[in-house]
Amino acid sequence: MSTAGGETIHEAVRTLRLVSSLAVSDARPSASDNLFTDAAGELSVGFWVHQPGVLTVNYTEDEVCVILEGEVRLVAADGSAETYKAGDMFFIPAGFKGTWETLVAVRKLYVIREKLVVTP
């Protein structure tokens, strides 16, 4: 089976081993282990840990998060809030502004897509 570019599917698909030695205890107050970034720099996958605390966020990227350990609350600029804990998966769209509150030390898997703007 071929793709539009002529390469076979097995050549186009890469296996990413989602293994990281990054532990919640490594966060001082946070740490990350980026496992993959595509050639264009728009897509990245990795792990992030953070100790309890509050971060002000202004997302320029889309992010899918899977909480592996801990608990967090996202509070939007309008005051609406959602809480996520181990086992939850959620999407944060580019343009989200508010706070990321780590309630219990967290370890998450992330997939981030940031559309790079190319200026002529």
PAZAPA-4460 file (N, C-alpha, C; in steps of 0.05 Angstrom, whole numbers, plus 32768, in hexadecimal, padded with zeros to 4 digits):
% residues 120
    n_x    n_y    n_z   ca_x   ca_y   ca_z    c_x    c_y    c_z   seq   type   mol
   8011   7FE9   8000   8000   8000   8000   8012   8019   8000     1      M     A
   800C   802C   7FEF   801C   8044   7FED   800C   805D   7FF6     2      S     A
   801B   8071   7FFF   8010   808B   8007   8012   809D   7FEE     3      T     A
   8007   80B5   7FF1   8007   80C7   7FDA   8024   80CE   7FD2     4      A     A
   8036   80CD   7FE5   8052   80D4   7FE0   8061   80BD   7FD4     5      G     A
   8055   80A5   7FD1   8062   808F   7FC5   806F   807C   7FD8     6      G     A
   8073   8084   7FF1   807F   8071   8004   806A   805E   800F     7      E     A
   8073   8047   8017   8060   8034   8023   8058   803C   803F     8      T     A
   8041   8033   8048   8037   803A   8063   804C   8033   8078     9      I     A
   8058   801B   8076   806B   8013   808B   8083   8025   808C    10      H     A
   808A   8032   8076   80A0   8045   8076   8098   8060   8081    11      E     A
   807E   8067   807E   8074   8081   8087   806E   8082   80A5    12      A     A
   8067   806B   80B0   805E   8069   80CC   8076   8062   80DD    13      V     A
   807A   8072   80F2   808F   806D   8105   8083   8064   8120    14      R     A
   8091   8053   812D   8088   804B   8148   8096   805D   815C    15      T     A
   8086   8068   816E   8091   8079   8183   808D   806A   819E    16      L     A
   80A3   8063   81AA   80A1   8055   81C4   809C   806A   81DA    17      R     A
   8085   8068   81E6   807D   807C   81FB   8088   8073   8216    18      L     A
   80A2   8075   8218   80B0   806E   8230   80C0   8085   8239    19      V     A
   80BD   808D   8252   80CC   80A3   825D   80D3   809C   827A    20      S     A
   80EB   80A4   8282   80F3   80A0   829E   80EB   80B8   82AF    21      S     A
   80DE   80CC   82A3   80D5   80E4   82B1   80C0   80DD   82C5    22      L     A
   80C5   80E3   82DE   80B2   80DE   82F4   80A8   80F8   8300    23      A     A
   8091   80F7   830D   8086   810E   831A   809B   811B   832D    24      V     A
   80AB   810A   833A   80BF   8114   834D   80D5   8125   833F    25      S     A
   80D7   8123   8325   80EA   8133   8316   80E2   8150   8312    26      D     A
   80C9   8156   8317   80BF   8171   8313   80C9   8184   8329    27      A     A
   80D7   819A   8321   80E0   81AE   8334   80DD   81C9   8329    28      R     A
   80C7   81D6   8325   80AC   81CC   8329   80A2   81BC   8311    29      P     A
   80B0   81BD   82FA   80A7   81AE   82E3   80BE   81A3   82D3    30      S     A
   80B9   818F   82C2   80CD   8184   82B1   80BF   8176   8299    31      A     A
   80CD   8174   8283   80C1   8167   826C   80D5   8154   825E    32      S     A
   80CA   8141   8250   80DA   812E   8241   80CD   812C   8225    33      D     A
   80D6   813C   8212   80CB   813C   81F7   80D6   8124   81E8    34      N     A
   80C5   8112   81DF   80CD   80F9   81D2   80CF   80FC   81B4    35      L     A
   80BF   810E   81A8   80BE   8110   818B   80B6   812C   8183    36      F     A
   80C3   8136   816F   80BB   814F   8162   80BE   814A   8144    37      T     A
   80AA   8151   8134   80AB   814C   8117   80BF   815F   810B    38      D     A
   80C6   815A   80F2   80DB   8169   80E4   80D3   8187   80E1    39      A     A
   80BA   818D   80DF   80B1   81A9   80DD   80B0   81B7   80F7    40      A     A
   80B1   81A8   810D   80B0   81B4   8128   8093   81BB   8131    41      G     A
   807F   81B0   8123   8064   81B6   8129   8057   81A2   813C    42      E     A
   8061   8189   813D   8054   8174   814C   8068   8169   8160    43      L     A
   8061   8167   8179   8072   815B   818D   8063   814A   81A1    44      S     A
   8070   8136   81AB   8065   8122   81BE   8078   811E   81D4    45      V     A
   806E   811D   81ED   8080   8118   8203   8071   8117   821E    46      G     A
   8081   8118   8233   8076   8118   824E   807D   8132   825C    47      F     A
   806C   813A   826F   8071   8152   827F   8068   814C   829B    48      W     A
   8078   8156   82AE   8071   8153   82CA   8071   816E   82D7    49      V     A
   805F   8172   82EC   805D   818C   82F9   8054   8187   8316    50      H     A
   8061   8195   8328   8059   8195   8344   8041   81A8   8348    51      Q     A
   8033   81A5   835F   801C   81B6   8364   8024   81D4   8361    52      P     A
   8012   81E2   8354   8017   81FF   834F   8005   8208   8338    53      G     A
   8007   8222   8332   7FF6   822E   831E   8007   823B   8309    54      V     A
   8001   8236   82EF   800E   8242   82D8   7FFA   8252   82C8    55      L     A
   8001   826A   82C1   7FF0   8279   82AE   7FF7   8270   8292    56      T     A
   7FE3   8269   8282   7FE7   825D   8268   7FD9   826D   8252    57      V     A
   7FE6   826E   823B   7FDB   827B   8223   7FE4   8269   820C    58      N     A
   7FD3   8256   8205   7FDA   8241   81F1   7FDA   824C   81D5    59      Y     A
   7FF1   8249   81C7   7FF3   824F   81AB   7FF2   8235   819A    60      T     A
   7FF0   821E   81A8   7FF0   8204   819C   7FD8   81F4   81A5    61      E     A
   7FD1   81E0   8195   7FBC   81CC   819D   7FCB   81B7   81AD    62      D     A
   7FBE   81AD   81C3   7FCB   8198   81D3   7FB7   8183   81DC    63      E     A
   7FBE   816A   81D8   7FAF   8154   81E4   7FBF   814B   81FC    64      V     A
   7FB2   8149   8213   7FBF   8141   822C   7FB3   8127   8236    65      C     A
   7FC4   8115   8240   7FBA   80FD   824E   7FC7   80FF   826A    66      V     A
   7FB7   8101   827F   7FC1   8102   829A   7FC7   80E6   82A3    67      I     A
   7FE1   80E1   82A9   7FEA   80C6   82B1   7FEA   80C4   82D0    68      L     A
   7FF1   80DA   82DD   7FF1   80DB   82FA   7FE8   80F7   8302    69      E     A
   7FDB   80FA   8319   7FD5   8114   8325   7FBA   811F   831D    70      G     A
   7FB8   8139   8322   7F9E   8147   831D   7FA4   8164   8317    71      E     A
   7F96   816F   8303   7F99   818B   82FA   7F7D   8197   82F6    72      V     A
   7F7D   81B2   82F7   7F65   81C0   82F0   7F6D   81D6   82DC    73      R     A
   7F5E   81D8   82C6   7F62   81ED   82B3   7F4C   8202   82B8    74      L     A
   7F53   821B   82BB   7F40   8230   82BF   7F43   8244   82A8    75      V     A
   7F2E   8247   8298   7F2E   8259   8281   7F2C   8276   828B    76      A     A
   7F33   8289   8279   7F32   82A5   8280   7F16   82AE   8289    77      A     A
   7F02   82A0   827F   7EE6   82A7   8286   7EDE   829B   82A1    78      D     A
   7EF0   828D   82AE   7EEA   8281   82C8   7EE0   8264   82C8    79      G     A
   7ED9   825A   82B0   7ED0   823E   82AF   7EE8   822C   82B4    80      S     A
   7EE2   8215   82C1   7EF8   8203   82CA   7EF1   81E6   82C5    81      A     A
   7F05   81D6   82C0   7F02   81B9   82BD   7F1A   81AC   82CD    82      E     A
   7F14   8196   82DA   7F28   8187   82E9   7F2D   816D   82DC    83      T     A
   7F46   8165   82DA   7F4E   814C   82CD   7F61   813D   82E0    84      Y     A
   7F5E   8122   82E0   7F6F   8111   82F1   7F7A   80FA   82E1    85      K     A
   7F8A   80E9   82EE   7F96   80D2   82E1   7F81   80C2   82D1    86      A     A
   7F88   80BD   82B8   7F76   80AE   82A6   7F66   80C0   8294    87      G     A
   7F65   80DA   8299   7F56   80EC   8288   7F67   80F6   8270    88      D     A
   7F59   80F9   8259   7F65   8104   8241   7F55   811C   8239    89      M     A
   7F62   8132   8231   7F53   814A   8229   7F63   815A   8214    90      F     A
   7F55   816D   8208   7F60   817D   81F2   7F60   819A   81FA    91      F     A
   7F76   81A8   81F7   7F78   81C5   81FC   7F7D   81D2   81E1    92      I     A
   7F6B   81E3   81D7   7F6F   81F0   81BD   7F81   8208   81BE    93      P     A
   7F8E   820D   81A8   7F9E   8226   81A5   7F8B   823D   81AB    94      A     A
   7F95   8251   81B9   7F85   8268   81C1   7F7A   8266   81DD    95      G     A
   7F7C   824F   81EA   7F73   824D   8206   7F85   825E   8218    96      F     A
   7F78   826E   8229   7F86   827F   823C   7F7A   827A   8257    97      K     A
   7F8B   8279   826B   7F81   8275   8287   7F97   826B   8298    98      G     A
   7F90   8257   82AA   7FA4   824C   82BC   7FA3   822E   82BB    99      T     A
   7FBB   8222   82BF   7FBE   8205   82C2   7FC5   8202   82E0   100      W     A
   7FB3   81F6   82EF   7FB8   81F2   830C   7FBE   81D4   8311   101      E     A
   7FD6   81CF   8319   7FDD   81B3   8321   7FD6   81B0   833E   102      T     A
   7FC1   81A0   8343   7FB7   819B   835D   7FC6   8185   836C   103      L     A
   7FCD   8170   835D   7FDD   8159   8367   7FF3   8155   8352   104      V     A
   800C   8152   835B   8022   814F   8348   8019   813E   8330   105      A     A
   801F   8149   8318   8014   813D   82FF   8029   8133   82ED   106      V     A
   8023   811E   82DF   8033   8114   82C8   8020   8110   82B1   107      R     A
   8026   811D   829B   8014   811B   8283   8024   8113   826B   108      K     A
   8016   8107   8258   801F   8102   823D   8013   8118   822C   109      L     A
   8023   8125   821B   8018   813A   820A   801D   8134   81ED   110      Y     A
   800B   813E   81DD   800E   8140   81C0   8008   815C   81B9   111      V     A
   801B   816B   81AF   8018   8188   81A9   801B   818C   818B   112      I     A
   8009   819C   8180   800B   81A5   8164   800B   81C3   8163   113      R     A
   8021   81CE   815B   8022   81EB   8158   8027   81F2   813B   114      E     A
   8015   8200   812F   8017   8208   8113   802B   821F   8111   115      K     A
   8041   8219   8105   8056   822E   8102   804E   8241   80EC   116      L     A
   8053   825A   80F1   804D   826F   80DD   8067   8276   80CE   117      V     A
   8066   8273   80B4   807D   8278   80A4   8079   8294   8097   118      V     A
   808C   82A5   809C   808B   82C0   8091   809D   82C2   8079   119      T     A
   8093   82CD   8063   80A4   82CF   804B   80BB   82E2   804D   120      P     A
***
